[in-house]
């Protein structure tokens, strides 16, 4: 697309680090992590397509288009030799971009990628081919997600008891509320990341990631939350066999949102990893 790609600049000096965010979590949701990293790196984070103005579900044909946006952003700004970090969707699209344009990336930090086990991938492929992807639980949940609140405080109170946010501090949850909600013309606030587009991304989950991982040449740090239900143990172990040169770390008492659950610990691990390059 020719549209200018929006991004957040978290500042800092030193090596350039780009952070690619997860589906439904704008870059500001990671303020504590990226703010800490800006003490060592210059941190940038593009907005994925669902956060752009005027995007319809049909404009997201697969996850590779999001990787293409990342490559286009790097090319437009003349960026090379970047430390590429990403979480969930952002981890996957960073891998995709690094495989297509390896000269753009000095190293990879891959946090909780959406890396399905072979059994789950087969089940999803069946749903995609039969046209029933909207019945996949995560897709169905996104399509029925509440999308309006009268105030950010009301939204915070709505999110606070949710199990997915149980390990987030109040400060981290407020970062998500601040970044994830935008004012409505008719009053109140809505999700900046439309649920229909969130669902579209989930329904198109990458099916070629295992092939891509086997070809990664850049130094790689892989992080998993010990209680993750997204990057399950079967996939985590197979990943270690597939990319045996990577550094693998499992972080205790965390789930899929570990960059927001333990941002300072994750930042410390990233800094140490890059320091050893």
N, C-alpha and C positions, 0 to 999 in steps of 0.2 A: 504493500500500500504506500501511496505517496504522502499520506498524512504524517505530520510531524509527531514524533513519538514522545509523549510526556514522560518526565522522569523527576525523581527527587534527588537533590544533592545534599548529602548529610555532612559535607565538608571534610576537613582533615587534610593532612599532608602525608607524603610518603607514597608507597606503591598504590596503584589504582586497584580497588576492589569493587566489583559489581555484584549486587545482591538481587537475585530474582525471587519474587515473592510467591507464596502459595495461592491456589485458587480460593477466592473470596477474602483474602487478607491483604489489603493494600500495604505498600511499603512502610507507612507510618506505624503500622501495627507492631513493627520490630524496632521501635524507637530505642529501647534500652540496649539491644544488641548492636544496632548500627551506630548509635551514639558512642558506645564504648569502642567499637572498632575504628571510629573516626579519629581516635587518639593515636592510632598507628598507621592508618591507611586513609586515602582519599576515597570515600564511599559514595557510589552512585547506585540508583535503583530505578529501572524503568517501570512504568505502569503497563501491565499486560492488557490486551485488547478489551476485555470486559469493562475496564475502567475508562475507556475512551468514549468520547461523545459520539452518538449516532451509530453505534455498533449493533447489528442485529445478529441473531444466532447463526444465520446462514454465512456470515462473514468469518466464522470460526469453523473451518472445515476439518482440522485436525490439530494436534499439538505442534506439528512442525511449522505451522504458520506463526505461532508464538515464538518459536526459535528463530524464524526468519526475521521477525521484528527485532529481536535482540541483535542479530547480525547487522541488520540495517542501521540500528542505533550506533553500534560500534563503528561502522564504516562512515556514517555521517559525521561523527565526532573525531574520527581519526584515531580510534583507540585500538591498541594492540598490546600483547603481553600482559593481559589483565588477569588478576586473580578472580576466577569465576565462582561465586558462591550462590547457592540456591536452596530453597526449601520446598519439598513436595512437588507441585507442578513446576515451580521454578528450578528445582534440582534437575528434573527431567529435561526441560527445555535448554538448560545450560549444557547438559551432556550432548543434546542434539546439535546445538550450535558449535560446541567444541569438536565434534566429530566432522562436521562439514567444513569448519574453518579453524583448524588446530592452531594456526599462527596467532590467532586472537587471544589465546589463553595460555598463561604461564603455569597455572595450577588450578585444580578444581576442589571445591569444598561442597560435598553433596550431602545434604541433610534430609533424612526421611523421604527419599524419593518414592514416587508412586510406582513401585516395582513389584508387580504382582507375582505370586507363585504360579507355576505352570498350570496347576489345576484351576485356579481362579481365572487365569487368563483365558483358558479354554471355555469356561462358563460365560465369560463376558463376550467372547467372540461369537458365541451362539446367540446371545441377546442382540448384538449389533446386526448380525446377518438376518435375524428374524424380525427386525424392526421393533423389538420390545425393550430397547435400552431405557425408556422412560420408567420401566418397572424395576430397574436396578435400584436397590435401597438408597444409596447415596444420592442418586439422581432424583428419585421420588421425594426424598427429604428436602432437597434444595428447591424443588418446584413448589413445595408447600410452605416454604419458609416465610415467616412474618417479615414484612417489608416497610412498616411505618410505625413511628412512635411520636408522641407529642413533644417529648424532650429527650435530650441525651441521658438525663438521669433515669427516665423511664426505661430507656433501652438498656442502660447499665443494670438496672434492677431486674430486667427481663433475662439478661445473659448470666448474671452472677450465679444462679443456682444450676445452670446447665452443666452436665457432667463433662462436656468437652473442655470447659473453661475451669474445671475444678482446681487445677494445679497452677493457674495464673494468679499472681498477686493482684490486688485491686489496681495498682499502678499499671500493670501490664494490660489488664482488661480495659482500663480507661484509654490506654493508647489505641486499642482496637476500636473502641467506641468513637474516639475522636477522629481516627483515620477512616473508619468504615462507614460513617454516617454523613450525609450531606443534607443541607436544608431543602425542603420542598417548596415549590412556588405557592402551593395551597396551604402552607403552614406545616410545622413539625419537621420531622427528619425521616429520610429513607436510606436504605443501604446504598452505598456508592457502587457496590458490585451487584448488579441486578441478579436476583435468583434465577431467572431464565437463562442468563449467560453462564452463571455458575453451574447450573445443571447441564448445559450444553457441553462445557469443558469436561465434566465428569463422564458424560455419555461417550466422549471421544477418546477416552484414556489410551495412552500409547501402547501399541502391541508389538513394537520392534525394539524395545529397550534392551532386551537381553543381547541382541546382536550388536547393538551400539556399545554396550558396556565392555564387551570382549575386545573392542578395538581402541579403548582409551589409552593414550600414551602419556598424557600429562600426569605429574604427581597428583595424587588424589587423597583427600581426607574424607572418610565416610562416617557419618554420625547416625546413630539410631537411638530412639527412646526405648528403654527396656520394656515398657508396657505398651508399646505401639501396637495398634490393631490395623495399621496401614502397611507398614513394612514388617510383615510377619517373619517369624524365625526361619521358616523354610526358605523364603526369598533372601533373607539376610545371609544365611549360610551359603546358599548357592552363589550369591554375589561375591563372597569371599573366595570361593573356588574359581570364579570366572575372572576376577580382577585381583589376582593374588599379590600384586605389587602395591596395592593401595594400603593406606593405614586405616584400620577399622576400630572405631570406639563406640561402645554401647554405654549410654548414660543412664544410671539408675534412677528409679522413681520419677520417670518422665514418660510422656506419651508422644503422640504425633506432633504436638505443638511445642516440642522441646526448645526451639529458639526463643519462644516467649515465656516458657516455664522456667528456664534457667539461662537467661540471656548472658549473664556475666561469665558463667562457666563455659558456655559455648564460645564466647568471644575469646576467652583465655586459651581454649584449645585451638582455635583458628590462629591466634597470634603465635603460639608455640610451633604449630605446624609450618606456617610460612617462615618463621625464623630458622627452621632447619633446612629450608630449600637451598 
